[in-house]
Amino acid sequence: MNKHTKLAILVAPILAIIGYIASDYYMEYKAKQPKIFQLTLQESCLIANKQCVLSSGDFKVNIYSEGNNTILNSTYPLDSATLLLVDKNNQTIIYDMQRKENSYYWQAKVVLKPQQTLRLITTIKGAKYLAELQTN
C-alpha cells in the first residue's frame, strides 16, 4: 500500500464520525424551526350545534359554545390555544384559552355572536395551526 491509501484508511472513520455528528446537529436545527399549518373547515360550521370541525391532516379541532364558554376539543394534546374575535370595526379581542380537563379540552369565557370573524391559533410541540372562520 502506498502512503495515500494508508492515509485514506486512517482518515475515513474520522470523517464518518464528524459527518454523523454534523447531520445530527442539522436535524436538531431543522426540528426547532417554526412550522405553521392551516386548519381548514370540514363542511359547514355550526358552533351552537357542536358541528364546527377544523382539520389539518390527522389533526382535528372541534370548537363549540356551551353557555357562556367557548370550548375547544382536539385530537392531539395542545400546548396552548388562543382565540381571537374580530368585530365589524376590525378590532381584535384576544382570549387565551385555559385547559379545561386535560390538554385535549380548552375553554374561554366568551360568548360567540353570529356573523363574527373567529381566528384560532393552536400550538403542538412548537408547530402552530391557524384557522379563520365566520360564526353562525
MIZASE-359965 format. One record per atom (N, C-alpha, C, O): residue in one letter; atom name; x, y, z. Coordinates in nm, 4 decimals, decimal comma, always signed. Last residue first. Layout:
N
> vopa|vexba|px|py|pz
> a|CA|X|Y|Z $
...
***
This chain:
136
> vopa|vexba|px|py|pz
> n|N|-7,1764|+3,1229|+1,2965 $
> n|CA|-7,3161|+3,1165|+1,2512 $
> n|C|-7,4080|+3,1161|+1,3696 $
> n|O|-7,5299|+3,1112|+1,3531 $
> t|N|-6,8636|+3,2859|+1,2364 $
> t|CA|-6,9571|+3,2170|+1,3251 $
> t|C|-7,0958|+3,2226|+1,2666 $
> t|O|-7,1297|+3,3166|+1,1948 $
> q|N|-6,6115|+3,2216|+0,9971 $
> q|CA|-6,7244|+3,3042|+1,0375 $
> q|C|-6,8166|+3,2237|+1,1278 $
> q|O|-6,8451|+3,1072|+1,1000 $
> l|N|-6,2543|+3,1707|+1,0486 $
> l|CA|-6,3876|+3,1317|+1,0044 $
> l|C|-6,4912|+3,2316|+1,0525 $
> l|O|-6,4630|+3,3157|+1,1378 $
> e|N|-5,9243|+3,0607|+1,0349 $
> e|CA|-6,0117|+3,1779|+1,0367 $
> e|C|-6,1450|+3,1350|+0,9797 $
> e|O|-6,1502|+3,0704|+0,8750 $
> a|N|-5,6427|+2,9073|+1,1951 $
> a|CA|-5,7706|+2,8979|+1,1259 $
> a|C|-5,8436|+3,0319|+1,1353 $
> a|O|-5,8265|+3,1066|+1,2317 $
> l|N|-5,3287|+2,7377|+1,2369 $
> l|CA|-5,4067|+2,8600|+1,2288 $
> l|C|-5,5363|+2,8362|+1,1518 $
> l|O|-5,5411|+2,7574|+1,0574 $
> y|N|-5,0970|+2,5864|+1,4394 $
> y|CA|-5,2082|+2,5581|+1,3492 $
> y|C|-5,3024|+2,6773|+1,3538 $
> y|O|-5,3509|+2,7146|+1,4607 $
> k|N|-4,7506|+2,5579|+1,4899 $
> k|CA|-4,8717|+2,6381|+1,5048 $
> k|C|-4,9717|+2,6008|+1,3966 $
> k|O|-4,9372|+2,5856|+1,2794 $
> a|N|-4,5244|+2,3636|+1,6742 $
> a|CA|-4,5927|+2,3829|+1,5461 $
> a|C|-4,7233|+2,4580|+1,5717 $
> a|O|-4,7974|+2,4250|+1,6643 $
> g|N|-4,4448|+2,3253|+1,9395 $
> g|CA|-4,3830|+2,4315|+1,8613 $
> g|C|-4,4471|+2,4567|+1,7262 $
> g|O|-4,4257|+2,5632|+1,6681 $
> k|N|-4,6213|+2,1187|+2,0257 $
> k|CA|-4,4753|+2,0980|+2,0185 $
> k|C|-4,4076|+2,1994|+1,9268 $
> k|O|-4,3225|+2,1629|+1,8456 $
> i|N|-4,8834|+2,2842|+1,9038 $
> i|CA|-4,8458|+2,1484|+1,9425 $
> i|C|-4,6965|+2,1335|+1,9190 $
> i|O|-4,6507|+2,1354|+1,8048 $
> t|N|-5,1170|+2,5420|+1,9369 $
> t|CA|-4,9752|+2,5066|+1,9318 $
> t|C|-4,9561|+2,3651|+1,9824 $
> t|O|-5,0052|+2,3290|+2,0893 $
> t|N|-5,3592|+2,7326|+1,7568 $
> t|CA|-5,3255|+2,6238|+1,8489 $
> t|C|-5,1793|+2,5865|+1,8286 $
> t|O|-5,1252|+2,5976|+1,7186 $
> i|N|-5,5620|+2,9976|+1,7045 $
> i|CA|-5,4208|+2,9588|+1,6967 $
> i|C|-5,3977|+2,8507|+1,8008 $
> i|O|-5,4150|+2,8747|+1,9203 $
> l|N|-5,8320|+3,1255|+1,5228 $
> l|CA|-5,7865|+3,0290|+1,6213 $
> l|C|-5,6399|+2,9963|+1,5964 $
> l|O|-5,5986|+2,9709|+1,4833 $
> r|N|-6,0762|+3,3738|+1,4801 $
> r|CA|-5,9447|+3,3216|+1,4445 $
> r|C|-5,8962|+3,2342|+1,5577 $
> r|O|-5,9170|+3,2655|+1,6749 $
> l|N|-6,3844|+3,4690|+1,3534 $
> l|CA|-6,3157|+3,3982|+1,4609 $
> l|C|-6,1830|+3,3474|+1,4072 $
> l|O|-6,1779|+3,2852|+1,3011 $
> t|N|-6,6123|+3,7192|+1,2907 $
> t|CA|-6,4927|+3,6508|+1,2432 $
> t|C|-6,4167|+3,5954|+1,3621 $
> t|O|-6,3885|+3,6664|+1,4587 $
> q|N|-6,9610|+3,6740|+1,3179 $
> q|CA|-6,8391|+3,7305|+1,3741 $
> q|C|-6,7207|+3,6500|+1,3221 $
> q|O|-6,7279|+3,5276|+1,3107 $
> q|N|-7,2292|+3,5917|+1,2861 $
> q|CA|-7,1594|+3,6679|+1,1832 $
> q|C|-7,0378|+3,7429|+1,2386 $
> q|O|-7,0164|+3,8604|+1,2086 $
> p|N|-7,3371|+3,5838|+1,6302 $
> p|CA|-7,3499|+3,5455|+1,4888 $
> p|C|-7,2754|+3,6432|+1,3972 $
> p|O|-7,2613|+3,7615|+1,4282 $
> k|N|-7,0938|+3,5634|+1,8972 $
> k|CA|-7,2085|+3,6271|+1,8331 $
> k|C|-7,2168|+3,5811|+1,6890 $
> k|O|-7,1154|+3,5433|+1,6303 $
> l|N|-6,9949|+3,3751|+2,1743 $
> l|CA|-6,9793|+3,3996|+2,0306 $
> l|C|-7,1079|+3,4554|+1,9726 $
> l|O|-7,2165|+3,4023|+1,9954 $
> v|N|-6,8718|+3,4640|+2,4743 $
> v|CA|-6,9985|+3,4360|+2,4076 $
> v|C|-6,9809|+3,4728|+2,2609 $
> v|O|-6,9550|+3,5885|+2,2278 $
> v|N|-6,6181|+3,3242|+2,6675 $
> v|CA|-6,6514|+3,4089|+2,5525 $
> v|C|-6,7864|+3,3657|+2,4994 $
> v|O|-6,8128|+3,2468|+2,4817 $
> k|N|-6,4003|+3,2054|+2,8497 $
> k|CA|-6,5295|+3,2668|+2,8826 $
> k|C|-6,5608|+3,3716|+2,7771 $
> k|O|-6,5340|+3,4905|+2,7945 $
> a|N|-6,2661|+2,9139|+2,7043 $
> a|CA|-6,2522|+3,0568|+2,7310 $
> a|C|-6,3912|+3,1111|+2,7596 $
> a|O|-6,4891|+3,0668|+2,6994 $
> q|N|-6,0949|+2,5944|+2,7135 $
> q|CA|-6,2134|+2,6797|+2,7180 $
> q|C|-6,1747|+2,8246|+2,7442 $
> q|O|-6,0680|+2,8546|+2,7977 $
> w|N|-5,9999|+2,2685|+2,5933 $
> w|CA|-5,9651|+2,4050|+2,6309 $
> w|C|-6,0919|+2,4892|+2,6300 $
> w|O|-6,1856|+2,4603|+2,5556 $
> y|N|-5,8857|+1,9374|+2,5957 $
> y|CA|-6,0018|+2,0258|+2,6095 $
> y|C|-5,9568|+2,1615|+2,6626 $
> y|O|-5,8856|+2,1700|+2,7627 $
> y|N|-5,6440|+1,8090|+2,5970 $
> y|CA|-5,7292|+1,7879|+2,4796 $
> y|C|-5,8475|+1,8848|+2,4789 $
> y|O|-5,9040|+1,9118|+2,3729 $
> s|N|-5,5191|+1,8368|+2,8383 $
> s|CA|-5,4680|+1,9176|+2,7270 $
> s|C|-5,5416|+1,8915|+2,5947 $
> s|O|-5,5041|+1,9471|+2,4915 $
> n|N|-5,8091|+1,8332|+3,0521 $
> n|CA|-5,6734|+1,7900|+3,0188 $
> n|C|-5,6286|+1,8711|+2,8976 $
> n|O|-5,6968|+1,9661|+2,8592 $
> e|N|-6,0134|+2,0095|+3,1173 $
> e|CA|-5,9964|+1,8835|+3,1902 $
> e|C|-5,8546|+1,8304|+3,1732 $
> e|O|-5,7901|+1,7883|+3,2692 $
> k|N|-5,9141|+2,2838|+3,0218 $
> k|CA|-6,0378|+2,2503|+3,0923 $
> k|C|-6,0178|+2,1250|+3,1776 $
> k|O|-6,0063|+2,1355|+3,2997 $
> r|N|-5,6847|+2,5446|+2,9951 $
> r|CA|-5,7031|+2,3996|+2,9918 $
> r|C|-5,8256|+2,3652|+3,0767 $
> r|O|-5,8387|+2,4120|+3,1898 $
> q|N|-5,7984|+2,8471|+2,8440 $
> q|CA|-5,7449|+2,7751|+2,9592 $
> q|C|-5,7732|+2,6256|+2,9438 $
> q|O|-5,8745|+2,5865|+2,8858 $
> m|N|-5,7056|+3,0728|+2,5840 $
> m|CA|-5,7912|+2,9666|+2,6351 $
> m|C|-5,7195|+2,8926|+2,7476 $
> m|O|-5,5974|+2,8775|+2,7466 $
> d|N|-5,6868|+3,4101|+2,5664 $
> d|CA|-5,6043|+3,2912|+2,5868 $
> d|C|-5,6929|+3,1848|+2,6496 $
> d|O|-5,7488|+3,2058|+2,7572 $
> y|N|-5,8298|+3,6164|+2,3403 $
> y|CA|-5,8625|+3,5349|+2,4571 $
> y|C|-5,7671|+3,4159|+2,4615 $
> y|O|-5,7668|+3,3318|+2,3716 $
> i|N|-5,8357|+3,9385|+2,2025 $
> i|CA|-5,7610|+3,8141|+2,2182 $
> i|C|-5,8017|+3,7464|+2,3486 $
> i|O|-5,8075|+3,8101|+2,4537 $
> i|N|-6,0069|+4,1136|+1,9626 $
> i|CA|-6,0012|+4,0853|+2,1058 $
> i|C|-5,9396|+3,9465|+2,1211 $
> i|O|-5,9856|+3,8498|+2,0604 $
> t|N|-5,9683|+4,3549|+1,7121 $
> t|CA|-5,9427|+4,2177|+1,7553 $
> t|C|-5,9365|+4,2108|+1,9067 $
> t|O|-5,8697|+4,2916|+1,9711 $
> q|N|-6,1700|+4,5358|+1,4911 $
> q|CA|-6,0983|+4,5369|+1,6184 $
> q|C|-6,0860|+4,3923|+1,6671 $
> q|O|-6,1831|+4,3167|+1,6634 $
> n|N|-6,3276|+4,5800|+1,2682 $
> n|CA|-6,1956|+4,5191|+1,2500 $
> n|C|-6,1068|+4,5311|+1,3740 $
> n|O|-5,9843|+4,5360|+1,3635 $
> n|N|-6,5824|+4,6406|+1,3201 $
> n|CA|-6,4914|+4,7546|+1,3043 $
> n|C|-6,3468|+4,7091|+1,2885 $
> n|O|-6,2545|+4,7903|+1,2948 $
> k|N|-6,7040|+4,3999|+1,3708 $
> k|CA|-6,7330|+4,4650|+1,2424 $
> k|C|-6,6415|+4,5832|+1,2150 $
> k|O|-6,6242|+4,6226|+1,0997 $
> d|N|-6,4396|+4,2065|+1,5384 $
> d|CA|-6,5738|+4,2634|+1,5240 $
> d|C|-6,5894|+4,3341|+1,3902 $
> d|O|-6,4997|+4,3295|+1,3059 $
> v|N|-6,2841|+3,9065|+1,5898 $
> v|CA|-6,2736|+4,0298|+1,5127 $
> v|C|-6,4153|+4,0824|+1,4928 $
> v|O|-6,5009|+4,0132|+1,4378 $
> l|N|-6,1278|+3,7210|+1,8376 $
> l|CA|-6,2550|+3,7620|+1,7808 $
> l|C|-6,2370|+3,8972|+1,7132 $
> l|O|-6,1819|+3,9904|+1,7718 $
> l|N|-5,9182|+3,4523|+1,8853 $
> l|CA|-5,9219|+3,5942|+1,8507 $
> l|C|-6,0563|+3,6236|+1,7855 $
> l|O|-6,0940|+3,5579|+1,6885 $
> l|N|-5,7796|+3,2272|+2,1107 $
> l|CA|-5,8985|+3,2600|+2,0334 $
> l|C|-5,8981|+3,4106|+2,0095 $
> l|O|-5,8798|+3,4882|+2,1033 $
> t|N|-5,5302|+2,9885|+2,1509 $
> t|CA|-5,5659|+3,1298|+2,1578 $
> t|C|-5,6807|+3,1548|+2,0619 $
> t|O|-5,6794|+3,1097|+1,9473 $
> a|N|-5,3728|+2,7343|+2,3307 $
> a|CA|-5,4798|+2,7677|+2,2367 $
> a|C|-5,5177|+2,9135|+2,2589 $
> a|O|-5,5352|+2,9569|+2,3728 $
> s|N|-5,0951|+2,5089|+2,3796 $
> s|CA|-5,1687|+2,6325|+2,4046 $
> s|C|-5,2756|+2,6508|+2,2979 $
> s|O|-5,2698|+2,5915|+2,1902 $
> d|N|-5,0397|+2,2405|+2,3444 $
> d|CA|-4,9576|+2,3160|+2,4385 $
> d|C|-5,0263|+2,4470|+2,4754 $
> d|O|-5,0171|+2,4917|+2,5897 $
> l|N|-5,2771|+1,9717|+2,3198 $
> l|CA|-5,2278|+2,1027|+2,2801 $
> l|C|-5,1376|+2,1616|+2,3875 $
> l|O|-5,1562|+2,1361|+2,5065 $
> p|N|-5,3024|+1,6358|+2,2107 $
> p|CA|-5,2874|+1,7301|+2,3228 $
> p|C|-5,2208|+1,8600|+2,2762 $
> p|O|-5,1217|+1,8581|+2,2032 $
> y|N|-5,5263|+1,5784|+1,9360 $
> y|CA|-5,3937|+1,5660|+1,9959 $
> y|C|-5,3830|+1,6644|+2,1118 $
> y|O|-5,4498|+1,7678|+2,1100 $
> t|N|-5,7848|+1,6416|+1,8720 $
> t|CA|-5,7478|+1,5002|+1,8662 $
> t|C|-5,6093|+1,4735|+1,9239 $
> t|O|-5,5772|+1,3594|+1,9572 $
> s|N|-5,9626|+1,8791|+2,0834 $
> s|CA|-5,8697|+1,8421|+1,9762 $
> s|C|-5,8356|+1,6935|+1,9823 $
> s|O|-5,8551|+1,6282|+2,0848 $
> n|N|-6,2005|+2,1211|+2,1486 $
> n|CA|-6,1664|+1,9810|+2,1696 $
> n|C|-6,0775|+1,9378|+2,0532 $
> n|O|-6,1133|+1,9578|+1,9371 $
> l|N|-6,2973|+2,4122|+2,3114 $
> l|CA|-6,2182|+2,3565|+2,2030 $
> l|C|-6,1813|+2,2138|+2,2407 $
> l|O|-6,1360|+2,1885|+2,3523 $
> i|N|-6,5663|+2,6288|+2,3893 $
> i|CA|-6,4867|+2,5100|+2,4212 $
> i|C|-6,4208|+2,4572|+2,2951 $
> i|O|-6,4797|+2,4572|+2,1871 $
> t|N|-6,6714|+2,9158|+2,5384 $
> t|CA|-6,6369|+2,8589|+2,4093 $
> t|C|-6,5375|+2,7478|+2,4375 $
> t|O|-6,4356|+2,7705|+2,5027 $
> n|N|-6,9329|+2,9866|+2,7700 $
> n|CA|-6,7985|+2,9383|+2,7394 $
> n|C|-6,7877|+2,8934|+2,5940 $
> n|O|-6,8823|+2,8405|+2,5358 $
> n|N|-7,1854|+3,0317|+2,8558 $
> n|CA|-7,1004|+3,1493|+2,8332 $
> n|C|-6,9577|+3,1117|+2,7972 $
> n|O|-6,8702|+3,1982|+2,7943 $
> g|N|-7,3128|+2,7493|+2,6971 $
> g|CA|-7,3401|+2,8555|+2,7932 $
> g|C|-7,2598|+2,9799|+2,7587 $
> g|O|-7,2650|+3,0283|+2,6457 $
> e|N|-7,0926|+2,6552|+2,4788 $
> e|CA|-7,1705|+2,5874|+2,5827 $
> e|C|-7,1932|+2,6897|+2,6940 $
> e|O|-7,1043|+2,7142|+2,7755 $
> s|N|-6,9878|+2,6338|+2,1428 $
> s|CA|-7,0298|+2,7142|+2,2573 $
> s|C|-7,1139|+2,6298|+2,3510 $
> s|O|-7,1939|+2,5460|+2,3095 $
> y|N|-6,6958|+2,4785|+1,9884 $
> y|CA|-6,8389|+2,4964|+2,0107 $
> y|C|-6,8633|+2,5824|+2,1335 $
> y|O|-6,7748|+2,6024|+2,2166 $
> i|N|-6,4758|+2,3124|+1,7717 $
> i|CA|-6,4992|+2,4307|+1,8537 $
> i|C|-6,6494|+2,4524|+1,8650 $
> i|O|-6,7218|+2,4459|+1,7657 $
> n|N|-6,2500|+2,0582|+1,7220 $
> n|CA|-6,3918|+2,0892|+1,7254 $
> n|C|-6,4097|+2,2073|+1,8189 $
> n|O|-6,3641|+2,2034|+1,9332 $
> v|N|-5,9850|+1,9670|+1,5170 $
> v|CA|-6,0269|+2,0528|+1,6271 $
> v|C|-6,1756|+2,0777|+1,6128 $
> v|O|-6,2230|+2,1139|+1,5051 $
> k|N|-5,7459|+1,7217|+1,4199 $
> k|CA|-5,8790|+1,7805|+1,4087 $
> k|C|-5,9112|+1,8582|+1,5353 $
> k|O|-5,8708|+1,8209|+1,6455 $
> f|N|-5,4853|+1,5826|+1,2356 $
> f|CA|-5,5185|+1,6705|+1,3478 $
> f|C|-5,6537|+1,7367|+1,3236 $
> f|O|-5,6748|+1,8000|+1,2202 $
> d|N|-5,4251|+1,4558|+1,0030 $
> d|CA|-5,4898|+1,3766|+1,1076 $
> d|C|-5,5345|+1,4610|+1,2259 $
> d|O|-5,6138|+1,4150|+1,3080 $
> g|N|-5,4666|+1,7422|+0,8064 $
> g|CA|-5,4177|+1,6046|+0,8095 $
> g|C|-5,4953|+1,5231|+0,9125 $
> g|O|-5,6184|+1,5214|+0,9098 $
> s|N|-5,6367|+1,9504|+0,9768 $
> s|CA|-5,5130|+1,9595|+0,9003 $
> s|C|-5,4482|+1,8218|+0,9088 $
> s|O|-5,3824|+1,7894|+1,0077 $
> s|N|-5,9642|+2,0892|+1,0382 $
> s|CA|-5,8665|+1,9804|+1,0301 $
> s|C|-5,7449|+2,0206|+0,9480 $
> s|O|-5,7494|+2,1102|+0,8636 $
> l|N|-6,2488|+2,1656|+1,2365 $
> l|CA|-6,1384|+2,2137|+1,1548 $
> l|C|-6,0332|+2,1036|+1,1505 $
> l|O|-6,0150|+2,0320|+1,2489 $
> v|N|-6,5903|+2,1555|+1,2819 $
> v|CA|-6,4674|+2,0774|+1,2862 $
> v|C|-6,3681|+2,1346|+1,1863 $
> v|O|-6,3982|+2,1502|+1,0680 $
> c|N|-6,8617|+2,2174|+1,4341 $
> c|CA|-6,7630|+2,3019|+1,3687 $
> c|C|-6,6272|+2,2341|+1,3822 $
> c|O|-6,5573|+2,2528|+1,4818 $
> q|N|-7,1010|+2,1459|+1,5763 $
> q|CA|-7,0647|+2,0886|+1,4475 $
> q|C|-6,9706|+2,1814|+1,3713 $
> q|O|-6,9978|+2,2189|+1,2572 $
> k|N|-7,2481|+2,2264|+1,7997 $
> k|CA|-7,1253|+2,1483|+1,8189 $
> k|C|-7,0800|+2,0791|+1,6903 $
> k|O|-7,0273|+1,9679|+1,6941 $
> n|N|-7,4433|+2,4098|+1,7487 $
> n|CA|-7,4810|+2,2675|+1,7422 $
> n|C|-7,3620|+2,1734|+1,7594 $
> n|O|-7,3744|+2,0532|+1,7359 $
> a|N|-7,3111|+2,6532|+1,7557 $
> a|CA|-7,4150|+2,6281|+1,8563 $
> a|C|-7,4551|+2,4807|+1,8614 $
> a|O|-7,4964|+2,4315|+1,9664 $
> i|N|-7,1476|+2,6354|+1,5278 $
> i|CA|-7,0860|+2,6334|+1,6600 $
> i|C|-7,1889|+2,6014|+1,7677 $
> i|O|-7,1575|+2,5293|+1,8624 $
> l|N|-7,1375|+2,5050|+1,2420 $
> l|CA|-7,2482|+2,5390|+1,3306 $
> l|C|-7,1992|+2,5256|+1,4747 $
> l|O|-7,2082|+2,4187|+1,5352 $
> c|N|-6,9990|+2,5189|+0,9447 $
> c|CA|-6,9600|+2,5441|+1,0826 $
> c|C|-7,0802|+2,5923|+1,1616 $
> c|O|-7,1203|+2,7080|+1,1494 $
> s|N|-6,9838|+2,2603|+0,6907 $
> s|CA|-7,0311|+2,3869|+0,7471 $
> s|C|-6,9940|+2,3973|+0,8943 $
> s|O|-6,9621|+2,2979|+0,9594 $
> e|N|-6,6836|+2,0897|+0,5867 $
> e|CA|-6,8254|+2,1171|+0,5691 $
> e|C|-6,8630|+2,2511|+0,6308 $
> e|O|-6,7847|+2,3460|+0,6250 $
> q|N|-6,4156|+2,1595|+0,7680 $
> q|CA|-6,4748|+2,0421|+0,7020 $
> q|C|-6,6233|+2,0671|+0,6880 $
> q|O|-6,6869|+2,0634|+0,7934 $
> l|N|-6,1804|+2,4170|+0,7257 $
> l|CA|-6,3141|+2,3806|+0,7723 $
> l|C|-6,3647|+2,2601|+0,6943 $
> l|O|-6,3583|+2,2572|+0,5714 $
> t|N|-5,8356|+2,3774|+0,8011 $
> t|CA|-5,9439|+2,4050|+0,7069 $
> t|C|-6,0748|+2,3506|+0,7616 $
> t|O|-6,0779|+2,2512|+0,8341 $
> l|N|-5,5513|+2,5210|+0,9343 $
> l|CA|-5,6665|+2,4366|+0,9636 $
> l|C|-5,7779|+2,4747|+0,8668 $
> l|O|-5,8104|+2,5926|+0,8529 $
> q|N|-5,2224|+2,5304|+0,8206 $
> q|CA|-5,3550|+2,5904|+0,8142 $
> q|C|-5,4607|+2,4854|+0,8449 $
> q|O|-5,4598|+2,3757|+0,7891 $
> f|N|-4,9176|+2,5535|+1,0048 $
> f|CA|-5,0110|+2,4774|+0,9232 $
> f|C|-5,1470|+2,5469|+0,9265 $
> f|O|-5,1814|+2,6138|+1,0239 $
> i|N|-4,5821|+2,6221|+1,0512 $
> i|CA|-4,7165|+2,6783|+1,0524 $
> i|C|-4,8020|+2,5995|+0,9545 $
> i|O|-4,7658|+2,5807|+0,8384 $
> k|N|-4,2987|+2,5846|+1,2541 $
> k|CA|-4,3814|+2,5265|+1,1484 $
> k|C|-4,5218|+2,5842|+1,1623 $
> k|O|-4,5745|+2,5940|+1,2732 $
> p|N|-3,9722|+2,7009|+1,3292 $
> p|CA|-4,1171|+2,7116|+1,3455 $
> p|C|-4,1912|+2,6554|+1,2245 $
> p|O|-4,1520|+2,6758|+1,1096 $
> q|N|-3,7102|+2,4667|+1,3942 $
> q|CA|-3,7626|+2,5743|+1,3106 $
> q|C|-3,9147|+2,5800|+1,3258 $
> q|O|-3,9796|+2,4758|+1,3343 $
> k|N|-3,6252|+2,2419|+1,5243 $
> k|CA|-3,6579|+2,3588|+1,6064 $
> k|C|-3,7134|+2,4757|+1,5250 $
> k|O|-3,7591|+2,5743|+1,5829 $
> a|N|-3,5584|+2,0654|+1,3242 $
> a|CA|-3,6734|+2,0333|+1,4086 $
> a|C|-3,7171|+2,1534|+1,4917 $
> a|O|-3,8348|+2,1650|+1,5259 $
> k|N|-3,3234|+2,1786|+1,2227 $
> k|CA|-3,4443|+2,1776|+1,1396 $
> k|C|-3,5691|+2,1505|+1,2225 $
> k|O|-3,6749|+2,2065|+1,1943 $
> y|N|-3,1497|+2,1245|+1,4394 $
> y|CA|-3,1761|+2,2620|+1,3966 $
> y|C|-3,3047|+2,2697|+1,3154 $
> y|O|-3,3865|+2,3590|+1,3378 $
> e|N|-3,1478|+1,8462|+1,4321 $
> e|CA|-3,1972|+1,9148|+1,5512 $
> e|C|-3,2320|+2,0603|+1,5180 $
> e|O|-3,3334|+2,1122|+1,5646 $
> m|N|-3,0263|+1,8060|+1,1840 $
> m|CA|-3,1628|+1,7583|+1,2052 $
> m|C|-3,2258|+1,8255|+1,3278 $
> m|O|-3,3445|+1,8580|+1,3264 $
> y|N|-2,7719|+1,9190|+1,2379 $
> y|CA|-2,8570|+1,9744|+1,1333 $
> y|C|-3,0026|+1,9322|+1,1524 $
> y|O|-3,0929|+2,0146|+1,1382 $
> y|N|-2,6729|+1,7474|+1,4356 $
> y|CA|-2,6936|+1,8897|+1,4650 $
> y|C|-2,7867|+1,9542|+1,3628 $
> y|O|-2,8715|+2,0357|+1,3991 $
> d|N|-2,6611|+1,5129|+1,2796 $
> d|CA|-2,7461|+1,5176|+1,3987 $
> d|C|-2,7748|+1,6625|+1,4381 $
> d|O|-2,8886|+1,6965|+1,4703 $
> s|N|-2,4693|+1,5815|+1,0909 $
> s|CA|-2,6066|+1,5565|+1,0455 $
> s|C|-2,7035|+1,5583|+1,1624 $
> s|O|-2,8178|+1,6011|+1,1463 $
> a|N|-2,2434|+1,6015|+1,2577 $
> a|CA|-2,2932|+1,7200|+1,1869 $
> a|C|-2,4370|+1,7000|+1,1384 $
> a|O|-2,5176|+1,7928|+1,1447 $
> i|N|-2,2136|+1,3331|+1,3344 $
> i|CA|-2,2418|+1,4361|+1,4349 $
> i|C|-2,2987|+1,5620|+1,3690 $
> i|O|-2,3930|+1,6217|+1,4209 $
> y|N|-2,1566|+1,2171|+1,0836 $
> y|CA|-2,2702|+1,1701|+1,1633 $
> y|C|-2,3101|+1,2758|+1,2660 $
> y|O|-2,4287|+1,3045|+1,2823 $
> g|N|-1,9209|+1,3526|+1,0104 $
> g|CA|-2,0417|+1,3651|+0,9282 $
> g|C|-2,1666|+1,3240|+1,0046 $
> g|O|-2,2709|+1,3881|+0,9923 $
> i|N|-1,7479|+1,2574|+1,2098 $
> i|CA|-1,7763|+1,4009|+1,2007 $
> i|C|-1,9035|+1,4251|+1,1188 $
> i|O|-1,9850|+1,5100|+1,1551 $
> i|N|-1,7461|+0,9841|+1,1397 $
> i|CA|-1,7966|+1,0261|+1,2711 $
> i|C|-1,8324|+1,1742|+1,2694 $
> i|O|-1,9367|+1,2128|+1,3221 $
> a|N|-1,6293|+0,9997|+0,8833 $
> a|CA|-1,7622|+0,9411|+0,9002 $
> a|C|-1,8245|+0,9846|+1,0329 $
> a|O|-1,9428|+1,0183|+1,0377 $
> l|N|-1,3784|+1,1047|+0,9400 $
> l|CA|-1,4721|+1,1833|+0,8597 $
> l|C|-1,6150|+1,1303|+0,8730 $
> l|O|-1,7105|+1,2080|+0,8737 $
> i|N|-1,2743|+0,8863|+1,0792 $
> i|CA|-1,2874|+1,0165|+1,1463 $
> i|C|-1,3866|+1,1049|+1,0711 $
> i|O|-1,4693|+1,1722|+1,1326 $
> p|N|-1,2672|+0,6843|+0,8825 $
> p|CA|-1,3537|+0,6707|+1,0003 $
> p|C|-1,3752|+0,8023|+1,0748 $
> p|O|-1,4837|+0,8264|+1,1278 $
> a|N|-1,0807|+0,8143|+0,6901 $
> a|CA|-1,2203|+0,7819|+0,6572 $
> a|C|-1,3082|+0,7626|+0,7809 $
> a|O|-1,4169|+0,8203|+0,7852 $
> v|N|-0,8137|+0,8291|+0,7808 $
> v|CA|-0,8977|+0,9492|+0,7854 $
> v|C|-1,0463|+0,9164|+0,7650 $
> v|O|-1,1309|+0,9871|+0,8198 $
> l|N|-0,6987|+0,5734|+0,7402 $
> l|CA|-0,6967|+0,6350|+0,8725 $
> l|C|-0,7965|+0,7509|+0,8851 $
> l|O|-0,8573|+0,7681|+0,9908 $
> i|N|-0,7369|+0,5322|+0,4684 $
> i|CA|-0,7922|+0,4344|+0,5625 $
> i|C|-0,7962|+0,4925|+0,7037 $
> i|O|-0,8888|+0,4631|+0,7793 $
> a|N|-0,5888|+0,7491|+0,3663 $
> a|CA|-0,7329|+0,7419|+0,3435 $
> a|C|-0,7992|+0,6458|+0,4408 $
> a|O|-0,9076|+0,6750|+0,4912 $
> l|N|-0,3298|+0,6751|+0,4419 $
> l|CA|-0,3882|+0,7978|+0,4956 $
> l|C|-0,5403|+0,7964|+0,4806 $
> l|O|-0,6123|+0,8377|+0,5715 $
> k|N|-0,2980|+0,4464|+0,2850 $
> k|CA|-0,2904|+0,4364|+0,4302 $
> k|C|-0,3553|+0,5583|+0,4963 $
> k|O|-0,4273|+0,5450|+0,5952 $
> t|N|-0,3134|+0,5643|+0,0301 $
> t|CA|-0,4134|+0,4652|+0,0707 $
> t|C|-0,4153|+0,4506|+0,2227 $
> t|O|-0,5225|+0,4432|+0,2828 $
> h|N|-0,0826|+0,7237|+0,0365 $
> h|CA|-0,2141|+0,7862|+0,0178 $
> h|C|-0,3266|+0,6916|+0,0604 $
> h|O|-0,4246|+0,7354|+0,1207 $
> k|N|+0,1347|+0,5487|+0,0566 $
> k|CA|+0,1044|+0,6354|+0,1706 $
> k|C|-0,0325|+0,7032|+0,1577 $
> k|O|-0,0929|+0,7372|+0,2594 $
> n|N|+0,0411|+0,2207|-0,0766 $
> n|CA|+0,1179|+0,3455|-0,0770 $
> n|C|+0,0695|+0,4362|+0,0368 $
> n|O|-0,0270|+0,4027|+0,1056 $
> m|N|+0,0834|-0,1181|+0,0000 $
> m|CA|+0,0000|+0,0000|+0,0000 $
> m|C|+0,0881|+0,1248|+0,0000 $
> m|O|+0,1919|+0,1324|+0,0658 $
***
